[in-house]
């Protein structure tokens, strides 16, 4: 096992409060809850259980901090955000250990991917304040100079998921603060620890009290109160489609801006002219990375009939070689699922797949264990397009594989779900790559690769996968108002 850092042990031993107005405070109710290590089912730490009263306090603190933060000069804002990024880089190993313990993912993934991606995002966002700009317009009315300017919204709220808790927190913190807003962050109750540490580091970096507030608690109490708060100007949510719909309904009361990055049932298409060995490695990690707990997981694999048998044989062999174990074990490839409830949910889908006639090639449901919430890499074939495991997001290491004959057929089948988050195409034909990518109903399409991101490139979904684009300079549209100004000259 990887040795836990003394700073991590000290952090876990604390009784964690809520970060409100720059102060660590207990919940108004004094309630707490335990966050668990999914590799063992044992308690890691206790944190405050915030509710509506605490959300009120956090929003009030964010309101009070907003005028001064919005007035910070762009270059000064950039310096503060870069200082924040410097501290995250300094504490990178610590954050990765907290992520691995609280989420279950392999430490090497937490260190080299999770914290590294969050850091890259913050570096990108730190450069935004001096790049936010409006435009001038050649209007047809004589004697006018007309231009636009981008202005911060005010108090923003963010509700983030447990699967990539550090990345998703930074995906909201970075642009909100860079655009001059203040923020109330409600992290997933399953993985609150890295959000709390990020809140501490923000204060240490010199970001003023009240600019970033962290309220830990449950979705149906703290999260619901934040989504419907009357003084919130924007709510950003990453999570399930069902909860996303509830947030849209709640936002109608205050007409807050809403951005949603929701579920997916992404198709990965392998044509027979592809580099099949490389494609098999990509298909493996497209579904099994993070134990399948990934919004863009390539959970529907379409393989052209002419290479289907050989490709599937290779893929199954590679899946069977993956090592499942605790995230803090150095040789682990796949960690546990986040909770016993998620383990049972995924096992229910596996049983449903068998009941509906799919053929299990490897993996399958395992008996509940006190030793962690593990599910092995699982692959099905002979899956009907209408089967439950072909249409619903499982959020676990479960892959459905389908043969196809030609391009038109596979495009139609890939698009025949309500989700539209991501897709992948493997082919060595340039024309086909462009042609198929253009026709897939997805917010992002990867060709001859999968699950790659860069903070400069916008990301988001369509349909049941949400709306709005995070990352890229386009994220400014989510966190600013565009004001038009007419000057008679």
C-alpha positions as CSV (number, residue, x, y, z in Angstrom):
1,X,0.0,0.0,0.0
2,X,1.1,3.6,-0.6
3,X,2.0,5.3,2.6
4,X,-0.5,8.0,3.6
5,X,1.1,11.4,4.1
6,X,1.2,12.9,7.6
7,X,-0.6,16.0,6.3
8,X,-3.4,13.7,4.9
9,X,-3.7,11.8,8.2
10,X,-3.9,15.2,10.0
11,X,-6.6,16.4,7.6
12,X,-8.7,13.2,8.0
13,X,-8.5,13.5,11.8
14,X,-10.2,16.9,11.9
15,X,-13.9,17.6,12.4
16,X,-14.6,19.5,9.2
17,X,-16.8,22.5,9.2
18,X,-18.4,24.6,6.4
19,X,-16.4,27.4,4.7
20,X,-18.6,30.5,4.9
21,X,-17.2,34.0,4.6
22,X,-13.7,32.8,5.1
23,X,-14.4,31.1,8.4
24,X,-14.8,27.4,9.2
25,X,-18.1,27.0,10.9
26,X,-20.3,24.1,12.2
27,X,-23.6,23.5,10.5
28,X,-26.4,25.5,12.0
29,X,-28.0,22.2,13.1
30,X,-24.6,21.0,14.5
31,X,-25.2,17.8,12.4
32,X,-22.3,15.9,10.8
33,X,-21.9,12.9,8.6
34,X,-19.2,10.5,7.8
35,X,-17.5,10.1,4.4
36,X,-16.4,6.6,3.7
37,X,-13.5,4.9,2.0
38,X,-15.2,2.8,-0.8
39,X,-12.3,0.3,-0.9
40,X,-13.0,-0.7,2.7
41,X,-16.4,0.7,3.7
42,X,-14.8,2.3,6.7
43,X,-15.1,6.0,7.9
44,X,-12.5,8.4,6.6
45,X,-13.6,11.6,8.2
46,X,-16.6,13.5,9.6
47,X,-17.8,16.7,8.0
48,X,-20.5,19.2,8.7
49,X,-24.0,18.5,7.3
50,X,-25.1,21.8,5.9
51,X,-28.8,22.5,5.0
52,X,-30.9,25.4,3.9
53,X,-29.9,27.6,6.8
54,X,-26.3,27.2,6.0
55,X,-26.9,27.8,2.3
56,X,-28.5,31.1,3.3
57,X,-25.5,32.1,5.3
58,X,-23.1,31.1,2.5
59,X,-25.1,33.1,-0.1
60,X,-25.2,36.1,2.2
61,X,-21.4,35.9,2.6
62,X,-20.9,35.6,-1.2
63,X,-23.2,38.6,-1.7
64,X,-21.2,40.7,0.7
65,X,-17.9,39.8,-1.0
66,X,-19.1,40.3,-4.5
67,X,-18.8,44.1,-5.0
68,X,-15.1,44.1,-3.9
69,X,-14.2,41.0,-5.9
70,X,-15.9,42.2,-9.1
71,X,-13.9,45.4,-8.8
72,X,-10.5,43.6,-8.5
73,X,-8.3,44.6,-11.4
74,X,-7.9,41.9,-14.1
75,X,-4.2,41.5,-13.6
76,X,-4.5,41.3,-9.8
77,X,-7.2,38.6,-10.2
78,X,-4.9,36.7,-12.5
79,X,-2.1,36.8,-9.9
80,X,-4.4,35.5,-7.2
81,X,-5.6,32.6,-9.3
82,X,-2.1,31.7,-10.4
83,X,-1.0,31.8,-6.7
84,X,-3.9,29.4,-6.0
85,X,-2.7,27.1,-8.8
86,X,0.8,27.2,-7.4
87,X,-0.5,26.0,-4.0
88,X,-2.5,23.2,-5.6
89,X,0.7,22.1,-7.4
90,X,2.6,22.2,-4.1
91,X,0.0,20.0,-2.5
92,X,-0.6,17.8,-5.5
93,X,0.3,14.5,-3.8
94,X,-1.9,15.4,-0.8
95,X,-4.9,16.1,-3.0
96,X,-4.3,13.0,-5.0
97,X,-4.3,10.9,-1.8
98,X,-7.5,12.5,-0.5
99,X,-9.1,11.8,-3.9
100,X,-8.0,8.2,-4.0
101,X,-9.1,7.5,-0.4
102,X,-12.5,9.3,-0.7
103,X,-13.4,8.2,-4.3
104,X,-11.5,4.9,-4.5
105,X,-9.7,5.6,-7.8
106,X,-6.1,4.4,-8.2
107,X,-3.7,6.9,-6.7
108,X,-1.6,7.1,-9.9
109,X,-4.8,8.2,-11.8
110,X,-5.6,10.7,-9.1
111,X,-2.1,12.2,-9.2
112,X,-1.3,12.1,-12.9
113,X,-4.8,12.7,-14.3
114,X,-7.3,14.1,-11.8
115,X,-5.2,16.7,-10.0
116,X,-3.1,17.4,-13.1
117,X,-6.3,18.2,-15.2
118,X,-7.7,20.4,-12.4
119,X,-4.4,22.3,-12.2
120,X,-4.3,22.8,-16.0
121,X,-7.9,24.1,-15.9
122,X,-7.1,26.6,-13.2
123,X,-4.0,27.8,-15.1
124,X,-6.2,28.4,-18.1
125,X,-8.9,30.2,-16.2
126,X,-6.3,32.3,-14.4
127,X,-5.5,33.9,-17.8
128,X,-9.2,34.8,-18.5
129,X,-9.6,38.1,-16.6
130,X,-7.4,40.1,-19.0
131,X,-9.0,38.4,-22.0
132,X,-12.7,39.0,-21.3
133,X,-13.8,41.5,-23.9
134,X,-16.7,42.9,-25.8
135,X,-17.1,44.0,-29.4
136,X,-17.9,47.1,-31.4
137,X,-20.7,47.1,-34.0
138,X,-21.1,49.0,-37.2
139,X,-24.7,50.1,-36.7
140,X,-26.7,51.7,-39.4
141,X,-27.8,54.6,-37.3
142,X,-25.5,57.6,-37.9
143,X,-23.7,59.3,-35.1
144,X,-23.5,56.3,-32.7
145,X,-20.6,54.3,-31.2
146,X,-22.0,51.0,-30.0
147,X,-20.1,48.3,-28.0
148,X,-20.6,45.5,-25.6
149,X,-18.9,44.5,-22.4
150,X,-19.0,41.4,-20.3
151,X,-19.9,41.8,-16.6
152,X,-20.0,39.3,-13.8
153,X,-23.4,37.8,-12.8
154,X,-23.0,38.0,-9.0
155,X,-23.4,35.1,-6.7
156,X,-23.1,31.7,-8.4
157,X,-23.8,28.2,-7.1
158,X,-22.2,25.0,-8.1
159,X,-23.2,21.4,-7.4
160,X,-20.5,18.9,-8.3
161,X,-20.4,15.1,-8.6
162,X,-18.3,12.4,-6.9
163,X,-16.7,10.7,-9.9
164,X,-14.1,13.4,-10.6
165,X,-14.6,15.6,-7.5
166,X,-11.4,17.7,-7.8
167,X,-11.7,18.3,-11.6
168,X,-15.4,19.1,-11.4
169,X,-14.9,21.5,-8.5
170,X,-12.2,23.4,-10.3
171,X,-14.3,23.4,-13.5
172,X,-16.8,25.6,-11.6
173,X,-14.5,27.5,-9.2
174,X,-12.0,28.6,-11.9
175,X,-14.4,30.3,-14.4
176,X,-16.7,31.7,-11.8
177,X,-14.0,33.5,-10.0
178,X,-12.1,34.5,-13.1
179,X,-15.2,36.2,-14.4
180,X,-15.6,38.3,-11.2
181,X,-18.3,36.3,-9.5
182,X,-18.5,34.8,-6.0
183,X,-19.3,31.2,-5.5
184,X,-21.1,28.8,-3.2
185,X,-19.9,25.2,-3.9
186,X,-21.8,22.1,-2.7
187,X,-19.7,19.1,-3.4
188,X,-21.1,15.6,-3.6
189,X,-21.7,14.1,-0.1
190,X,-19.8,11.0,-1.1
191,X,-16.6,12.9,-1.8
192,X,-16.4,16.2,0.1
193,X,-12.7,16.1,1.2
194,X,-10.9,17.6,-1.8
195,X,-13.4,20.5,-2.0
196,X,-12.8,21.4,1.6
197,X,-9.0,21.3,1.0
198,X,-9.4,23.4,-2.2
199,X,-11.3,25.9,0.0
200,X,-8.4,26.1,2.5
201,X,-5.9,26.6,-0.3
202,X,-8.0,29.4,-1.8
203,X,-7.8,31.3,1.4
204,X,-4.1,30.6,1.8
205,X,-3.6,32.0,-1.8
206,X,-5.2,35.3,-0.7
207,X,-8.6,35.0,-2.4
208,X,-10.7,37.2,-0.1
209,X,-13.2,35.7,2.4
210,X,-16.6,35.0,1.0
211,X,-15.4,34.8,-2.6
212,X,-15.4,30.9,-2.4
213,X,-17.7,29.2,0.1
214,X,-18.0,25.5,0.6
215,X,-21.2,23.9,2.0
216,X,-21.0,20.2,2.5
217,X,-24.2,18.3,2.9
218,X,-26.8,16.2,1.1
219,X,-28.3,16.8,-2.3
220,X,-31.9,16.7,-1.2
221,X,-31.3,19.4,1.5
222,X,-28.2,21.6,0.9
223,X,-28.2,21.0,-2.9
224,X,-31.9,21.6,-3.3
225,X,-31.7,24.8,-1.2
226,X,-28.9,26.1,-3.3
227,X,-30.6,25.4,-6.6
228,X,-33.7,27.4,-5.6
229,X,-32.1,30.2,-3.7
230,X,-33.7,33.5,-4.6
231,X,-30.4,35.5,-4.6
232,X,-28.5,33.1,-6.8
233,X,-27.8,34.4,-10.3
234,X,-26.4,31.2,-11.8
235,X,-26.3,27.5,-11.0
236,X,-23.9,25.1,-12.5
237,X,-24.6,21.4,-12.1
238,X,-22.8,18.2,-13.1
239,X,-24.6,15.0,-12.4
240,X,-27.5,12.8,-13.3
241,X,-30.2,13.8,-15.9
242,X,-32.9,13.3,-13.3
243,X,-31.4,15.8,-10.9
244,X,-30.6,18.1,-13.7
245,X,-34.3,18.3,-14.6
246,X,-35.1,19.1,-10.9
247,X,-32.6,21.9,-10.9
248,X,-34.2,23.4,-14.0
249,X,-37.6,23.4,-12.3
250,X,-36.1,25.0,-9.1
251,X,-34.3,27.7,-11.1
252,X,-37.6,28.8,-12.6
253,X,-38.4,30.6,-9.3
254,X,-35.5,33.0,-9.5
255,X,-34.8,32.8,-13.3
256,X,-31.2,32.0,-12.6
257,X,-28.8,31.1,-15.4
258,X,-28.4,27.3,-15.6
259,X,-25.7,25.1,-17.1
260,X,-26.0,21.3,-17.0
261,X,-23.5,18.6,-17.8
262,X,-25.6,15.4,-17.3
263,X,-25.5,11.8,-18.2
264,X,-24.4,9.9,-21.2
265,X,-24.6,6.6,-23.1
266,X,-21.8,7.3,-25.5
267,X,-21.1,5.2,-28.6
268,X,-17.6,4.2,-29.7
269,X,-17.6,3.0,-33.3
270,X,-14.8,0.8,-34.7
271,X,-14.6,0.5,-38.5
272,X,-12.7,-2.4,-40.1
273,X,-10.0,-0.2,-41.5
274,X,-8.9,1.1,-38.1
275,X,-5.7,0.2,-36.3
276,X,-7.5,-2.5,-34.4
277,X,-4.9,-3.1,-31.7
278,X,-4.8,0.5,-30.7
279,X,-8.6,0.7,-31.0
280,X,-9.0,-2.2,-28.6
281,X,-6.8,-0.4,-26.0
282,X,-8.9,2.7,-26.4
283,X,-12.1,0.8,-26.2
284,X,-10.9,-0.8,-23.0
285,X,-10.2,2.4,-21.2
286,X,-13.1,4.3,-22.7
287,X,-15.4,2.2,-20.5
288,X,-13.3,0.9,-17.7
289,X,-11.4,4.1,-16.7
290,X,-12.5,5.2,-13.3
291,X,-14.4,1.9,-13.0
292,X,-16.9,3.1,-15.6
293,X,-18.0,6.0,-13.4
294,X,-17.5,8.5,-16.1
295,X,-20.1,10.7,-17.9
296,X,-18.4,10.2,-21.3
297,X,-17.8,6.5,-20.8
298,X,-17.9,4.6,-24.1
299,X,-20.5,2.2,-22.8
300,X,-21.8,1.2,-26.2
301,X,-19.2,-0.3,-28.5
302,X,-20.1,-0.8,-32.2
303,X,-17.6,-3.0,-34.1
304,X,-17.9,-3.6,-37.9
305,X,-19.0,-7.2,-38.6
306,X,-15.9,-8.1,-40.7
307,X,-13.6,-7.7,-37.7
308,X,-16.0,-8.2,-34.8
309,X,-15.0,-11.7,-33.6
310,X,-11.2,-11.0,-33.5
311,X,-11.6,-7.6,-32.0
312,X,-13.9,-8.8,-29.3
313,X,-11.6,-11.7,-28.4
314,X,-8.7,-9.2,-28.0
315,X,-10.8,-6.8,-25.9
316,X,-12.1,-9.5,-23.5
317,X,-8.6,-10.8,-23.0
318,X,-7.4,-7.3,-22.0
319,X,-10.3,-6.8,-19.7
320,X,-9.7,-10.0,-17.9
321,X,-6.1,-8.9,-17.3
322,X,-7.1,-5.7,-15.4
323,X,-6.4,-5.7,-11.7
324,X,-9.2,-4.6,-9.4
325,X,-8.3,-3.4,-5.9
326,X,-8.0,-0.5,-3.5
327,X,-6.9,2.8,-5.1
328,X,-3.9,3.1,-2.7
329,X,-2.5,-0.2,-3.9
330,X,0.2,0.6,-6.5
331,X,-0.7,-2.0,-9.1
332,X,-4.5,-1.4,-9.1
333,X,-6.1,-0.7,-12.5
334,X,-9.7,-0.4,-11.4
335,X,-10.7,0.8,-7.9
336,X,-14.1,0.2,-6.2
337,X,-17.4,1.9,-7.0
338,X,-18.2,4.9,-4.9
339,X,-20.7,3.3,-2.5
340,X,-22.6,0.2,-1.7
341,X,-25.7,1.7,-3.2
342,X,-23.8,2.3,-6.5
343,X,-22.5,-1.3,-6.4
344,X,-26.0,-2.7,-6.0
345,X,-27.3,-0.4,-8.8
346,X,-24.6,-1.7,-11.2
347,X,-25.2,-5.3,-10.2
348,X,-28.9,-4.8,-10.8
349,X,-28.1,-3.7,-14.4
350,X,-25.9,-6.7,-14.9
351,X,-28.7,-9.0,-13.8
352,X,-31.2,-7.1,-16.0
353,X,-28.8,-7.7,-19.0
354,X,-28.8,-11.4,-18.4
355,X,-32.6,-11.4,-17.9
356,X,-33.1,-9.7,-21.2
357,X,-31.0,-12.2,-23.1
358,X,-27.6,-10.7,-23.4
359,X,-24.5,-12.9,-23.3
360,X,-22.0,-12.3,-20.6
361,X,-18.4,-12.6,-21.8
362,X,-16.5,-11.6,-18.7
363,X,-17.1,-10.2,-15.3
364,X,-20.6,-10.1,-13.8
365,X,-22.3,-9.4,-10.5
366,X,-20.5,-10.2,-7.3
367,X,-21.8,-10.8,-3.9
368,X,-21.9,-7.7,-1.6
369,X,-18.8,-7.6,0.6
370,X,-17.6,-5.8,3.7
371,X,-14.3,-5.4,2.0
372,X,-15.2,-2.7,-0.4
373,X,-17.6,-1.9,-3.3
374,X,-16.0,-3.7,-6.2
375,X,-17.4,-4.8,-9.5
376,X,-15.1,-6.5,-12.1
377,X,-14.8,-5.3,-15.7
378,X,-18.0,-6.7,-17.4
379,X,-18.7,-7.2,-21.1
380,X,-21.9,-8.2,-22.8
381,X,-22.7,-9.1,-26.4
382,X,-25.9,-10.2,-28.2
383,X,-27.5,-7.1,-26.7
384,X,-30.6,-5.8,-28.3
385,X,-30.6,-2.0,-29.1
386,X,-33.8,-1.7,-27.1
387,X,-32.3,-3.5,-24.0
388,X,-32.0,-1.7,-20.8
389,X,-28.2,-1.9,-20.7
390,X,-28.1,-0.5,-24.2
391,X,-30.2,2.6,-23.4
392,X,-29.7,3.6,-19.7
393,X,-26.6,5.1,-18.1
394,X,-25.2,2.4,-15.8
395,X,-22.2,4.4,-14.4
396,X,-20.1,1.3,-13.8
397,X,-17.7,-1.0,-15.6
398,X,-20.3,-2.6,-17.9
399,X,-19.9,-2.6,-21.7
400,X,-22.4,-3.6,-24.3
401,X,-20.9,-4.6,-27.7
402,X,-22.8,-4.6,-31.0
403,X,-21.8,-5.7,-34.5
404,X,-22.8,-3.5,-37.4
405,X,-22.5,-3.7,-41.2
406,X,-22.2,-0.2,-42.7
407,X,-21.8,3.5,-42.0
408,X,-25.5,4.5,-42.3
409,X,-26.6,1.8,-40.1
410,X,-24.2,2.5,-37.2
411,X,-24.9,6.2,-37.3
412,X,-28.6,5.7,-37.0
413,X,-28.1,3.2,-34.1
414,X,-25.6,5.4,-32.3
415,X,-28.0,8.3,-32.4
416,X,-31.0,6.3,-31.2
417,X,-30.7,7.2,-27.5
418,X,-31.8,10.5,-25.8
419,X,-28.3,11.3,-24.6
420,X,-25.8,13.4,-26.6
421,X,-22.6,13.9,-24.6
422,X,-19.8,12.2,-26.4
423,X,-18.9,9.7,-29.1
424,X,-15.8,8.1,-30.7
425,X,-14.9,6.9,-34.2
426,X,-11.9,4.7,-35.2
427,X,-11.1,4.7,-38.9
428,X,-8.1,5.4,-41.2
429,X,-10.3,7.0,-43.9
430,X,-10.1,10.8,-43.5
431,X,-13.4,11.4,-45.4
432,X,-15.2,8.9,-43.3
433,X,-13.9,10.4,-40.1
434,X,-15.2,13.8,-41.0
435,X,-18.5,12.5,-42.4
436,X,-19.4,10.3,-39.4
437,X,-18.2,12.9,-36.8
438,X,-20.5,15.5,-38.4
439,X,-23.6,13.2,-38.1
440,X,-23.2,11.9,-34.6
441,X,-25.5,13.6,-32.0
442,X,-22.8,14.5,-29.4
443,X,-21.2,17.5,-27.9
444,X,-17.8,16.1,-28.5
445,X,-16.5,13.4,-30.9
446,X,-13.1,11.8,-30.7
447,X,-11.5,10.3,-33.8
448,X,-8.8,7.6,-33.3
449,X,-8.7,8.5,-29.6
450,X,-11.1,8.9,-26.7
451,X,-11.7,10.8,-23.5
452,X,-9.1,13.6,-24.2
453,X,-9.7,17.1,-22.9
454,X,-7.9,20.4,-23.0
455,X,-9.0,23.5,-21.0
456,X,-8.9,25.5,-24.2
457,X,-11.6,23.3,-25.9
458,X,-15.3,23.8,-24.9
459,X,-17.1,20.8,-23.6
460,X,-20.8,19.9,-23.0
461,X,-23.7,17.9,-24.1
462,X,-27.0,18.1,-25.9
463,X,-30.4,16.5,-25.4
464,X,-30.6,14.5,-22.1
465,X,-26.9,15.2,-21.6
466,X,-27.6,18.9,-20.7
467,X,-26.7,22.3,-22.2
468,X,-24.0,24.9,-21.9
469,X,-20.3,24.7,-22.7
470,X,-17.7,24.5,-20.0
471,X,-14.0,24.9,-20.7
472,X,-12.7,27.1,-23.4
473,X,-13.3,30.9,-23.6
474,X,-16.9,30.0,-24.3
475,X,-17.3,29.3,-20.6
476,X,-17.4,33.1,-20.1
477,X,-20.9,33.0,-21.6
478,X,-22.1,31.0,-18.6
479,X,-20.6,33.3,-16.0
480,X,-21.1,36.8,-17.4
481,X,-23.8,39.1,-18.7
482,X,-23.3,40.8,-22.1
483,X,-24.3,44.5,-21.9
484,X,-24.8,46.6,-25.0
485,X,-23.9,50.3,-24.7
486,X,-25.0,53.0,-27.2
487,X,-23.1,56.3,-27.2
488,X,-24.4,59.2,-29.3
489,X,-21.3,61.0,-30.7
